[in-house]
Amino acid sequence: MTNAAKPLAAVAIALSLALATSASARGFGDHRGPFGGPFDGGHPGGPSVQPDRQCLQNCQQANQLCLGTARNDAQSCAQSTCSSEHQAAQDACAADHTSDACHSAFSALRTCLQPCHDAFKTAIGTCLSAGQACRTTCTSATPPSQPDAQCVASCRSTLQSCRTTVGTAAQSCDSDCRPLITTAEQTCAADPRASACNTALQAALACLQPCNQTQRTSLQACLQAAQSCVSACPTATPTPTP
């Protein structure tokens, strides 16, 4: 059978599904946006206007499941309801797809498939409507609760104190390496090509390396402690709307 005599069921269902899937994809675009945190310049305790991305992802996956079910139901309907008409169309068009017999057989197949196609269109419309309602819920829901601003401010102050302590310790560590640093500076100033310059530099860097590593580790610990502090803060009490 030629391409022109492909079963109408497969063509109609595939086209409708493609259109439905395209419409669904347009409804679930990328909604990512900038956001701030307690330690990166954000405003803890303030309202959030960003949609819930996990909510949007859940809606998209539910929509895909809905579309897949509609497609499978349509295919099952066509196979179980119109199998004899399908076979008759194949037989009538095998020799000549332009013949009257072929056209008549396909007309009968179209008539048989119409209820399946109508049910498929209805199911797709239901999927799209449910997907839109789901997405609207994600973008219009009450903003997530925020930690108490005063508690966050206290955590921020503790973080700053921790960083200051780490900086002071780093300066003390660096001062122990000052003689080696001075030697490297003087040696390399005299002749940066000399092996003595390279040797002096390596000695100074080797002295500073533990200081730098300790400082990085300590600063990371400060940040983790601050994040834990914010996580333990109570939820802010919303201000009543006048």
N, C-alpha and C positions, 0 to 999 in steps of 0.2 A: 504494500500500500504506500502511496506517495505521501509527501509531507502535507499536501493539501487535505488528505483524508485522515489525519491524526484525530483521535477521539476528542470530541468537543468538550467532554468532561474535564480532561486534563488541562486543556488550553484555558477554559473558562475559570477553573479553580485556581490555576497558577497565576493568571492575570489578576484576579480579584485579591488573592493573597499578597501579591507583590504590591498592589496599590495600598492595601491595608497596612502592610508592614512599613511602607514608606511614610504613610501618614503617622503611624505610631512613632517612627523614628524622629519625625519633625517635632512631635510633642514631647519628646524626652531628650532634649539637647543638653549640652554641658552647662550646668548652672553653678559652676565653681566661681568663687569670688574671694577677695582678700578678707582676712579676719585677724583680730588682734588677741593677744593673750596677756596674762597678768604681768609678764616680764618682757614683752616685746613691743611696748608702746600702745597696747590695747587699752580698753576702758572697762575693767571688770565691774560688774554690777549694772552696766548699761544694757539697753535692749538690743537684741540681735535681729537683723533684718535678712540674714542669709537663710535660704531654704535648707532643710535637713537633707544632706546629700545621701545618707543611708536610706532615708525614707524614699527619695526619688529613685534610688537603685532598686529598692524593693518593688516600687510601682512598675518600673520597667520590666523587671523579671516576671512579675505577675501578668503584665500585659502580653509578654511573649508566650507565656503558658496558655493564656486565653486564645491567642491567635493560632497556636499550634493545635489546640483542641478543636477549634473551628475548622481548621484545614483537615484534620483527621476525620472529623464527623462528616464533612462534605465528601471526602474520598470514599468512606464506608457507605454513605448513602448512594453514591453513584454505582459502586460495585455491587451492592446488594439489591438495588432497585432496578437498574437498567442493564444488567449483564447480558440479557438476551438481545436487547436493542443494540447494544455495543457490538456483539458478535455479528448480528445481522448487517450492521453498517460495514464492518470489516469484510464480510463475505461479498456484499453487493459492490464494494468499491475496489476489491482486489484486482479485478481485470481492467476496469475503466472508471476512474473516479469522476468523470464528466457525464456518466450515463444517468438517465432518469431514475433508474433503480437505486443508484448510489445517493442521489439527491433525496429521494423519498425516504431511504433508510436513515439518512442523517437528520431529516426533518423529524422522523419518529424519535430518534435519539434525543434531539433537542427538547422535544415535548416531554419526554420521560425525565430528563435531567432538570427541568425547570424548577420543580419543588425543591430539589437538593440545592440548586443555585440560590433560590430565594432564601432558604434557611441559612445558607452560608453568608449571604449578604447581611441578614439580620444579626447573625452571631458576630460578624465583624463589627457592625455598628455598636453592638453591646460592649464589645471589648474596648473600642475606642472611647466610648462614653465613660466606661468604668475607669479607664486609664487617665482620662482628663480629670475626673473627680478625685482620683487618688493623688494626682500631681498637685491639684489645687489644695488638698489637705496638707501636703508637705510644705507648701509655700505660704500658707495662711494660718498655720497652727500657732498656738501661743509660744512665744520665744522660750527656749530652754532656760531653766533657773540659773541664776548667777550666784557666785559666792559673795558673802558679805564684804562690802568694799572696805570697811574698817579692818576686818581680819586680813584681807589681802594686803592692805597697806602695812600692817604689822609684819607680814611675811616678807614683803619687799624690804622693809627696814632691816630685818634679820639677815636677809641676803646681802644687803650692802655692808653690814658689819662683818659678815663672814668673808666677803671679798677683800675688805680692808685688812683683816687679819692675815689672809693669805698673801696679800701684797707686801705687808710688813715682813713676814717670814721670808719671802722671796728676796727682798732687799738685803736682809741679814745674810742669807745664803750667798748672794752675789758678792757681798763685801768680803767674804772669806776668799773669794777668787780674785779680788782686786789686784794683788801683787802679780799674779800670772797674766792678768789682762794688761797691766801696765807694761810688763816685760814684752808682751807680744806687740803692743802698740809701738814701743820704742825700737824694738828689733826690726819690725817691718818698715818703720819710717826710714831707718838707715838704709836698708836694702831689701825691698819686697821680693827680689828674685832669690835671695839667699836661702839655703836650706834651714838656717837658723830661724828665719821668719816662719817657715812652715811648721817647724818643731814647736815654736813658742805658741803659735795659733792653736795647734792641736792640743797642747797642754791646757790652754785657757778654755777651749771648747769642752774638753773632757771634764774640767772642773765645773763648768756651768750646766752640763747636761742633766745631772741629777736635780739641780735646782729647778730647771725648766720643767722636767717631768713631774716633780712634786707639785709645782705650781698648777700645772694643767689638771692633775688628778684632784687636787684640793678644790679648785674652782668648779670642777664637775660635781664634786660632792656637795658644794654650797648650793648649786642649782637644783640638784635632786632633792635636797632637804627643803628648799623653798617650794618646789612643786608639790611635795608631800604635805607641806604646811597649807598650801592653798586647797588641796584636795580635802583636807580635814576641816576647812572653814564651813560654817553653817550657811545655809541658803539665805540670800538676801530677802528681806521682807519687801514685797512690791509696794510702791507708794500709791495710795488710793487716787483715782482720777477725780478731780473736783467736778 
